Amino acid sequence: MEQSRLGKIEVTPTAIASLASQSVLECYGVVGMAVKDLASGIVQILQPSSHRRGVEVHIDGSDIVIDLYVVIEYGTRVAVVARNIQSVVKYTLEKALGVPVAAVNVHVQDLRVSTE
């Protein structure tokens, strides 16, 4: 939230999650977004309409922390893809919001062969 003499600007966590998920899906090596809860032990790749469910946004004062739950393409270097995701999401959000992002945590839920 940003306060100015004209009023305040507030960006919801849902909007931030949309920006983050869109950025993730454009990264090389990403098959899709996944749900956080792995109670069943089966990882399901989310449909495009629900990609935001693979993103958690935590706002604590001026700190924004993003948790991403992703499925990465089998055969890619997982650490390299994860670092790229962190970099792209941090850059995209900071550019769009004008507010620094404290952390981008990438949780790799599964490795899959890409269907494309």
SERO-4910 file (N, C-alpha, C, O; in steps of 0.05 Angstrom, whole numbers):
BEGIN
 pado doro    nc1    nc2    nc3   cac1   cac2   cac3    cc1    cc2    cc3    oc1    oc2    oc3
  Met    A     17    -23      0      0      0      0     18     25      0     38     26     14
  Glu    A     11     44    -16     26     69    -18      7     92    -13    -15     94    -24
  Gln    A     16    111      4      0    134     10     12    158     -4     36    162     -4
  Ser    A     -5    174    -16      3    199    -28    -17    221    -21    -38    215     -8
  Arg    A    -12    245    -29    -31    267    -23    -57    264    -38    -77    277    -32
  Leu    A    -57    248    -59    -81    243    -75    -98    221    -64   -122    218    -72
  Gly    A    -87    205    -47   -102    182    -36    -83    159    -33    -58    163    -32
  Lys    A    -93    135    -31    -76    112    -27    -79     92    -50   -100     90    -63
  Ile    A    -58     77    -55    -57     57    -75    -53     30    -60    -34     27    -45
  Glu    A    -71     12    -65    -70    -14    -52    -71    -36    -73    -89    -37    -89
  Val    A    -51    -54    -72    -51    -77    -90    -56   -102    -73    -41   -107    -54
  Thr    A    -76   -117    -81    -83   -140    -65    -64   -163    -69    -50   -165    -89
  Pro    A    -62   -181    -49    -45   -204    -52    -53   -221    -76    -36   -234    -88
  Thr    A    -79   -221    -83    -88   -236   -107    -76   -225   -132    -68   -240   -150
  Ala    A    -75   -199   -134    -62   -186   -158    -32   -192   -159    -22   -197   -180
  Ile    A    -19   -191   -136      9   -197   -135     14   -226   -143     33   -232   -158
  Ala    A     -4   -245   -134     -1   -273   -141     -5   -277   -171      9   -294   -183
  Ser    A    -23   -262   -183    -27   -264   -212     -2   -256   -227      6   -269   -246
  Leu    A     10   -234   -219     35   -225   -232     57   -245   -229     71   -252   -248
  Ala    A     59   -256   -205     81   -275   -199     77   -301   -215     96   -311   -227
  Ser    A     52   -312   -216     48   -337   -230     52   -334   -260     62   -351   -273
  Gln    A     44   -311   -271     48   -306   -299     78   -305   -305     87   -315   -326
  Ser    A     94   -292   -287    123   -291   -291    136   -318   -290    153   -325   -306
  Val    A    127   -335   -271    138   -362   -268    133   -378   -293    152   -391   -303
  Leu    A    109   -377   -304    102   -394   -327    118   -386   -352    119   -402   -371
  Glu    A    129   -362   -353    145   -353   -376    174   -362   -373    190   -358   -392
  Cys    A    182   -374   -351    209   -382   -346    216   -409   -360    199   -427   -360
  Tyr    A    239   -411   -371    248   -435   -383    250   -457   -362    259   -453   -340
  Gly    A    240   -481   -369    243   -504   -351    219   -508   -332    218   -528   -317
  Val    A    200   -490   -333    176   -493   -316    154   -507   -332    147   -499   -354
  Val    A    144   -529   -320    121   -543   -332     95   -531   -324     76   -529   -339
  Gly    A     93   -523   -298     69   -510   -288     71   -504   -259     91   -507   -246
  Met    A     48   -494   -248     46   -488   -220     32   -511   -207     17   -526   -219
  Ala    A     37   -515   -181     25   -537   -166     13   -527   -140     20   -505   -131
  Val    A     -4   -543   -128    -15   -535   -102      5   -540    -80     23   -556    -83
  Lys    A      2   -525    -58     21   -527    -36     18   -553    -21     37   -566    -14
  Asp    A     -7   -561    -17    -13   -584      0     -7   -611    -14    -20   -617    -34
  Leu    A     11   -626     -4     18   -651    -16      9   -674      1     22   -696      1
  Ala    A    -13   -670     16    -22   -691     35    -28   -717     20    -23   -739     31
  Ser    A    -38   -716     -4    -45   -740    -19    -20   -753    -31    -21   -776    -39
  Gly    A      2   -738    -33     26   -748    -45     26   -746    -75     46   -754    -88
  Ile    A      4   -737    -87      2   -735   -116      3   -705   -123    -13   -689   -113
  Val    A     21   -698   -141     24   -670   -149      7   -666   -174      9   -680   -194
  Gln    A    -10   -646   -173    -28   -639   -195    -19   -612   -206    -18   -593   -191
  Ile    A    -15   -611   -232     -8   -586   -245    -34   -570   -248    -54   -581   -258
  Leu    A    -34   -546   -239    -58   -529   -239    -66   -521   -267    -48   -516   -284
  Gln    A    -92   -518   -272   -102   -508   -297    -96   -478   -298    -93   -465   -278
  Pro    A    -94   -466   -322    -88   -438   -325   -105   -419   -308    -96   -399   -298
  Ser    A   -130   -426   -305   -149   -409   -290   -143   -408   -260   -152   -391   -246
  Ser    A   -127   -427   -250   -122   -429   -221    -93   -428   -214    -85   -437   -192
  His    A    -76   -417   -231    -47   -416   -225    -41   -400   -200    -21   -406   -187
  Arg    A    -58   -381   -193    -52   -365   -169    -52   -383   -144    -40   -375   -124
  Arg    A    -65   -406   -145    -65   -424   -122    -37   -435   -116    -32   -445    -94
  Gly    A    -19   -434   -135      8   -443   -132     27   -421   -121     51   -424   -121
  Val    A     15   -399   -113     30   -376   -103     19   -367    -76     -6   -364    -73
  Glu    A     36   -363    -57     28   -351    -31     42   -324    -28     66   -322    -32
  Val    A     27   -304    -21     38   -277    -17     35   -270     13     14   -271     24
  His    A     58   -263     25     58   -254     53     67   -225     54     89   -219     44
  Ile    A     51   -208     65     58   -180     68     60   -174     97     40   -175    112
  Asp    A     84   -166    106     88   -159    134    100   -131    135    124   -128    131
  Gly    A     83   -112    140     92    -84    140     99    -76    111     82    -76     94
  Ser    A    125    -70    107    134    -63     80    148    -86     66    157    -84     43
  Asp    A    149   -110     79    162   -133     67    142   -150     52    121   -156     62
  Ile    A    149   -158     28    133   -176     12    150   -202      9    173   -201     -1
  Val    A    138   -224     16    151   -250     13    133   -267     -4    109   -270      2
  Ile    A    144   -280    -25    129   -296    -43    138   -325    -41    162   -331    -42
  Asp    A    119   -344    -38    125   -372    -39    113   -383    -65     89   -380    -69
  Leu    A    129   -397    -81    120   -408   -106    122   -438   -106    142   -449    -97
  Tyr    A    101   -451   -115    100   -480   -116    100   -488   -145     80   -484   -159
  Val    A    122   -500   -154    125   -505   -183    131   -534   -190    141   -549   -173
  Val    A    126   -540   -215    134   -566   -226    154   -559   -248    148   -543   -266
  Ile    A    178   -571   -247    199   -564   -265    203   -588   -284    199   -611   -278
  Glu    A    212   -581   -308    216   -601   -329    239   -620   -322    261   -611   -315
  Tyr    A    234   -645   -324    254   -666   -319    277   -662   -339    272   -658   -363
  Gly    A    301   -665   -329    325   -662   -346    338   -635   -345    360   -631   -355
  Thr    A    324   -615   -334    336   -588   -332    351   -587   -305    348   -604   -288
  Arg    A    368   -567   -303    383   -563   -278    364   -549   -258    359   -525   -261
  Val    A    355   -563   -239    334   -553   -221    343   -528   -207    328   -508   -205
  Ala    A    367   -527   -197    377   -503   -182    379   -479   -201    372   -457   -192
  Val    A    387   -483   -225    389   -461   -244    361   -450   -251    357   -426   -252
  Val    A    342   -468   -256    315   -460   -262    303   -445   -238    290   -425   -242
  Ala    A    307   -456   -214    296   -443   -190    307   -415   -186    292   -396   -179
  Arg    A    333   -412   -190    346   -385   -187    335   -366   -208    331   -342   -202
  Asn    A    331   -376   -232    319   -359   -253    291   -350   -246    284   -327   -250
  Ile    A    275   -368   -235    248   -361   -226    249   -339   -205    235   -320   -207
  Gln    A    267   -343   -186    270   -322   -165    276   -295   -176    264   -275   -169
  Ser    A    296   -295   -194    305   -270   -206    282   -256   -223    278   -232   -220
  Val    A    269   -272   -240    248   -261   -257    224   -251   -241    214   -229   -246
  Val    A    216   -266   -221    193   -258   -205    199   -233   -189    183   -214   -188
  Lys    A    223   -232   -177    231   -209   -161    232   -184   -179    221   -163   -171
  Tyr    A    244   -186   -202    246   -163   -220    219   -154   -230    213   -130   -229
  Thr    A    202   -173   -238    175   -166   -248    158   -152   -227    146   -131   -233
  Leu    A    158   -163   -203    142   -151   -182    152   -123   -173    137   -105   -169
  Glu    A    178   -121   -170    190    -95   -162    185    -74   -184    180    -51   -177
  Lys    A    187    -82   -209    182    -63   -231    152    -54   -231    146    -31   -235
  Ala    A    134    -74   -228    105    -68   -229     95    -53   -204     79    -35   -207
  Leu    A    106    -60   -181     95    -48   -156    111    -24   -146    100     -8   -132
  Gly    A    136    -22   -154    153     -1   -144    160     -5   -114    167     15   -101
  Val    A    159    -29   -105    164    -36    -77    183    -60    -77    180    -78    -93
  Pro    A    204    -59    -59    222    -82    -59    209   -108    -49    192   -107    -31
  Val    A    217   -130    -61    208   -156    -52    230   -168    -34    253   -170    -43
  Ala    A    223   -175    -10    242   -185     10    253   -213      3    277   -218      5
  Ala    A    235   -231     -7    244   -258    -13    225   -271    -33    201   -266    -32
  Val    A    236   -288    -49    221   -305    -67    230   -334    -62    253   -341    -69
  Asn    A    213   -350    -50    220   -377    -43    207   -396    -64    183   -395    -69
  Val    A    224   -413    -76    214   -431    -96    214   -460    -84    234   -470    -75
  His    A    190   -472    -84    186   -499    -74    181   -517    -98    159   -515   -111
  Val    A    200   -534   -105    197   -552   -128    181   -576   -118    190   -592   -101
  Gln    A    156   -579   -128    138   -600   -120    142   -626   -135    135   -647   -125
  Asp    A    152   -624   -160    154   -648   -176    171   -641   -201    176   -618   -208
  Leu    A    181   -662   -214    195   -660   -239    178   -676   -259    170   -699   -254
  Arg    A    173   -664   -282    157   -678   -302    169   -673   -330    182   -654   -335
  Val    A    163   -692   -348    170   -688   -376    150   -669   -388    125   -673   -385
  Ser    A    159   -648   -400    141   -628   -412    125   -640   -435    135   -657   -450
  Thr    A     99   -632   -437     82   -643   -457     82   -626   -483     68   -633   -502
  Glu    A     97   -605   -483     98   -587   -507    119   -595   -525    123   -583   -546
***
